[in-house]
Amino acid sequence: MIKIKAILHESIHKEGMTQDLIKRYGGAAPRYTSYPTAPHFNAGVGEDAYRARLASLPQEPISLYVHIPFCDTLCWFCGCHTKITRRYEPVADYVDTLISELAELAHAATPDLSMSHMHWGGGSPTLLTPKDTLRLARVATALFAPAQNYEFAIEIDPRETGIDRIAALAEAGLTRASIGVQDFDPQVQQAINRLQSFEETAAAANNLKEFGVKSLNLDLMYGLPYQTLARTLQTIEQALTLRPDRVALFGYAHVPWMKTHQRLIPEDALPGPEARKEAADAAAELLIGAGYLQIGIDHFALPDDSLSQAEDARTLRRNFQGYTTDQAKTLLPVGASSIGRLPDMFIQNEPSLKSHAKRVTEGHLPISKGVLLSMDDQLRATIIERLMCDFSVDLSATCTLFGADITSLSDAFPRLKQMQEDGLLNQSKGTITVTETGKPYIRQIAACFDQYFSQGTARHSSTV
């Protein structure tokens, strides 16, 4: 509590970012979990192109992302593809569909591929019964054998994750669990329809450790309705008593034009850009003071965690699940709306549960859309990823790697020059280094290299 009071006092008197910079660079920009970003995927890329690439994958480990788009209650802050159900029958049918899809993927791909990483996201993957959890995991690992240092991660809702489900996950080989928290304050929880006590969260964390799950992540948020700076810091202080290996501190993305249920959140209770910035800075100070290292824009990890080690080695990656240590060049999507990546292609499955199931039943890979990556796309994707991960990039060396001339990036230079004048970055001998002042605006800096950003009608969340 003494530490929180000190941070609050310092925050009141700290000058921080000027309103002018927030106004200039705090606008909407992609989160860059891919480049090109998902709004620029198109229906012209489909199953035939996908199958051709699957059949010629190199004999090296791949990753799987399995999407479980079911929840039993709707969290109003959620931006994911989800379906609310109080019956288990649709979930059980969906598991059958996933198993058929996995079998078709393995049949279409290069034989005997191994798997370095499997991630189950949602929705609420822990809605699955222990029997279906084991059934799905065993099929996946039978078709794609776990490679050395294999990681199996899952997103957990502690309100529905009892000992029986945790025991099944441990038996299935779970190595990392991410527990969704958001905020512990009752008024904030009421405003986002996510009622979850600290005791429920602590019970899940302790049970995971007792069953031998080695790594624990906690997912927190700032920018939620009725959150004050003090409430944000109190939540973090409570979360730290569980001593997670990683903390993800996401800024709430209010996108009611895309997720209509977010209209249930009272907009007049949402903190403004300055308050969000203040909360993010103070939260980072508290986490760093507790011994965590800041990773990228929204992650924190203990020094001995693999995420910290990857950042130190400059091998940190960024994909649709955020920051990761996974080095696989291929991420195969499984499940409705799931997004995957191959060396020169992004693909997304059918978002509709009905269409997804129909395609799989008919023996298809249920691809809905995607995008083929030109060499220029791959060059810019690499630059954007390094900026998002390392806050620096050697443009000259990266261009050489792709056989390009640095002049091919000339469209980015005028805005980069203005950002340098505003103190957001430094440029020297073809290398961009983002300053501490510029780090909160890294998405805007990355957008300088995004040739699609000004195209189309896609809307994004605010940077700050």
N, C-alpha and C positions, 0 to 999 in steps of 0.2 A: 504493500500500500504506500509506503514511503517513496518507492521508486515512481509509482503512478503520480503522486502529488508533485514530485520534482519535474516529471515530464509535462504535466499540465501547466505548471508555473512557467516552465521554459517556453512552452508552445504559445502562451499568451503574449510573451515578450519577444518572440522570434519574428524577424521580418519575413522570412520565407520567400516564396515566389511572388513576384509582383502581379497585381491584377492585369497588367498589360500583357505579360507573358501568358497567363491563363487564357486571356481573351484571344491571343494570337495563335496559341498552339494547343489549347485545351479542347478543341472540337473533335468531331467524330473521326475515327480511323479504324481500320481492321485490327484484330488482335494477332494476326499473322501466325496462326497455327498451320497455315499452308500458304503457298504462293504458286499460281494464282489462288485467290481465296474462293470459297465455295460458291458465292453468287455468280461466279464466272464459269462454273461448270456448265456443260451443255449436253443435250440429248444426242448429239452427233457422235459421241463416244459411248460405245455400248459393249455388249457381250462379246462380239466377235473379236474386237481389238483386245479386250481383256483376256480372253482365252489364248490368243496368240502369244501374249506376253507371259502368261502363266506357264505355258508349255515350254518356254525357253528360259525360265529363271535359272540363274547360276546355282550351283550346289553349295549354298551358304544359308545360314539360319535366317528364317523369316520371323515376323511377329504377327500376332492375331489381336484384333479388337472385336470383342463380342458385345453387342448392344442388347440390353434387356429393357425394353421401353415400357415397363409397367410400374405403377405405384398404386398404393391403396388410398392415398390422400394426395391432393394437389397442393404443392408449395407454390405460393403466388409469385415468388421471385424467380422461379425456374425458367431457364432458357433452353432446356433440352427437349428432344422428341420423346414425349411420354404419353401413356394412356392410363387413365384411372380405371381400376377394376376392383370390385369387392369379391369376385368369384375367381377361383383358381383354375378352372377349366381352360380359359383362354391362355393362361400362362403355360400350363402343361402342354397344350397343343403347340404353342410357340417353341417350346424346348424341342419337340419332335421335329419342327421345321428347321431349327438351328442344326440339329444333328444331321438332317438330310443335306443341308447347305454345306456343312463341313465336309461331308463325304464327297459331294460334287466338286468342291474346291480341291481336295486332295487328288481326285481323279484327273482334274484338268491341269494340275501343276506338275512341274518336274518331280519325278518320283523320289521318295525317301527324303523329303526336306525336313530339317529339324527346326525347332522353334526356340528363339532366345527369350521371348517375352509374350505373355498373354495378359490382356487387360479386359476385365468385365466392367462395363459402365452402364449407365441408365439415364432415367428411370432408377429403379431400385433392384439391383441384381440379387440382393439378399431376400427378395420376395420369394425366390425359388425354395422349394422344400429341400431338406437334406438329400432326399433320394434323387431329385432332379439335378441338384448341384453336382453330386458325384457322377451321375450319368453323363452330363454334359462335359465335365472336366475330363473324365476318362476317355471319352470319344476323341476330344481334341488332342490329348496327349498320345493317344494310340495312333492317330493319323499323322501328327507332327511331333516327333519325339523331342522331349526337352533337351536342349543343348547345354553345354557347360555354362554355369552361372545363370541358369534359367530363372526368370522371375515371373511369378503369377500374382497379379495385383487385382484388387477389386474395390469398388466403391460401396461403402456400408452405411445403411440407415440403422442406427442403434435402437430405434424404437421397435424394430421388428426382428432384431438379430439376437436370438437367444442362444443358450449354450449348444443346443442341438444343431443349429445352423453353423455356428463357429466350429464345432467339432467336425462337421462334414467338410467345411472349407479347409481345415487343417489336414484332414485325411486326403483331400484332393491336391494338396501340395501348395497351399497359399503361402506366399512369402511376404507380401506387403498389403496392408489394409489402409484405405483412406476413409476416415469417418467424417461424414458431413455434420458440421456444427452450425455454422453461420454466426449465431449470436446467442448468448445465454440469457439475455434480459427478457423477462416475460412480456413487456409491452411490445418490444421489437418482434418477438416470436408470434404474438397475436396478430400483428400487422402483416406478417408474411405467411400466416397459416402454417407455421412450423413449430408446434409445441413439443419441446424436447428438453427434458431436465438435464442438469449436469450429472445427476446420479445415474441416469440411463446411459449417458455417454461414457462415464467412468467405468460402469459395469462392463460395457462392451470392450473398452480398451483393456481392462484387466483380464477379461476372459480370453481375449486374443493372445495376450502375453502368456497366460497359463497354458494355452494349447500350442505354444511354440511358434507362433507367428512372429517373425523376427523384427519386422519394421512396421512402424505406425505413423501414419500421416493424419493431420487434422486439417479440415477445410473450413476456413473462416471468411467472413465478408465484412467490408466496410461500405458505407454509402446506403445502408438500408434505412427504411422509415423509422423515425424516432431514435435513431442512433445518435448519441452525443459522443464527444471525444472521451469522456469519462467512462461511458458504458462500453465503448469499444475496447479501451484498455483493461477494464475489469474482466471482460470476456477472455481476453488474451491471457491475463494473469491466472484465471481459472484453468484455461486450457493448458498452460505450462505446468500445472501441478501433475498432469498426466505424462509429462516429459516425452512428447512425441519426437520422432526422429526428424520429421519434416512438418512444416506448417505452410499451407497455401493460404495466402491472404488476398482474396479476389475483390476487386471493386465491383459492386453490384451494377449490372448493365440493364438499365431501364429501357426496354424496347417494346412498348405496348403495341406498336404497329405490326410487330412480328409475332409476339406472344400476347394474345388478347387478354389472358387471365391476369396479366400484370396490371390491367386497368383496375383491379380490385385493391391495389395498393394505393393509399392516399398520397398523391403526388406532393401535396403541400407539406407532408411530413418528411420528404426526402431532403437530405442535406445538399447544399449547393456545392459548386466546384471548389471554393476555397475551404469549406469545411471538410470535404472529402480529402483534399490534399493534406490538410492539417492532420486528419485521422490517419492517413496512410503513413505520413512521416513519423508521427508519434508512435504508432504501432511498430514500425520498423525499428525505432530506437529501443523500444521495450524488448523486442525479440533479440536484437543484437546484444543488448545488455545482459540477456539471459544466456548468451553463449552461442547463438545461432548465426550463421553466415547468410547474407542476403544473396539469393540466386535469381538473376534476371529481374523481371518486373514485379513478381508477386509470390515468389517462393523463398522459404528460409529453411536451412538444414543444419544439423549439427556437424561439426568439422569432420567427424569420421564417417559420415553418411556418404554413400556413393554419389549423390548429387553434388555435394561439395567437392568431392574428389574429381568429378568430371569437369566442373567449372574450372578448377585449378589447372587441369590438364588441357583445357580448352577443347574438350570433346563433348560438351553439353549439346543436346539436341532439343528441338522443339517440334511437337506434332499436335494432333487433334486433342490429346489429353494434357497438353501443356508442356512443361519442361520434363525431359526424360534423359536417362543414361543409355537408352536403347540405341544401338548402333546399326540395327538391321536396315538394309536399303529397301526392304519390302515389308509393308504392313497390310495384311489381308483383312478386309472388312467382313464381318459376319453379323447378320441380323438386319432388321428394318432400319433404314436411314443411316446405317453405318458407313463411315468414310474410310477409304484405304489409299495407299500410296505404293506405286512402283517406281523404278528409277526415272521413267520418262512419262508418267501418267498418274493422275488422281482419278479415283472412281468413287461413286456413291451408290449405295443400294436403294431400292424402292423405299420411299418413306412410309407408304401406306402398308399397314399390317396385312390387309387383304391382298393387295397386289403382290407383296413380297412372298406371302405363302403360296399364292397361285403360281408364280414364276418358279419357285423352288419345286413345288409338286410336279410341275411339267418338265422338270429336269434341267432347268435353266440356272445360270448364275444371275441373280436378280438385280443386275445393274440398271440404274435409272439414268445416270448421266455421268459425265467426267470431263477431263480436259487432257489433251496431249501437250507435253511440254517441249517447246522449241529450245534450242541451245541458249537463246537469250533469256527465256523463262528460267532455265536452270541456273544461269549465271546470276540473275536477279534474286532467285530464291535463295541461293547460297549467301549472297550479300545480306539479304534481309534476315536470314536465320542467324548469321554471325553477329549482326547488330543486336538482335533480340536476346542472344545468349551471352555475348562477350562485351557488348557496348563498344565494340571497335571492329574494324575490318580493313584489311589491306586491299584496296581496290585494284591496284596494279597487279599484285600477285594473283588475285582471284580471276581477273581478266585473262592473264597468261594461262591459268589452269584451264580455261574454257576456249582458248584460242581466239580471244576477242581483244579489241583495242579499247583502251579506257575511254576513247571518244564516243563509244557506243552508249555510254552512260551520261552523255552531255545534257540530256533532258533534266537530270537531277541537280546539276551544278548550280543554277541560279538560286534555288531554294536553300541548298546547303550553304551557300555563301551568306544568305540572310540569317540562317540559323547560327552560323559562326559569329556573325556580328552581334547577335543577341546572346552569345555566351553559352549556347547549347552544345557546341562541339568544336573540336580543333581539327584542322586538316594539315598534314605534313607529308610530303613525298608520297602522295597517293594513298595515305592511310587516314581513315576517319576515326577519331576517338571522342566518344561522348563524355561530356563533363558531368559533374554531380548535378549541376543545374539542369542539364538536359535529360537526365535519365527518366524523370517522370513523363517526358514527351518522346520516348524512344519510338513509339508507334508512329508518330508524325514524322520522325526522322526516317524511319524505314519506308514510309509511304513515298518519300522522294524517289525511290527506285521502283515504285509500283506503276507500271504502264497501264494497268486496268482501272486504277482507283477512280479516275475521272469519267470512266465509261459506265453506261448503264444507270440504273436507278437504285442500286443497293444502298441501304442505310446502315450505319454502324453506331455502336455505342461511343460515348465521349471518352477521350483520352484520360481526363482527370475525373 
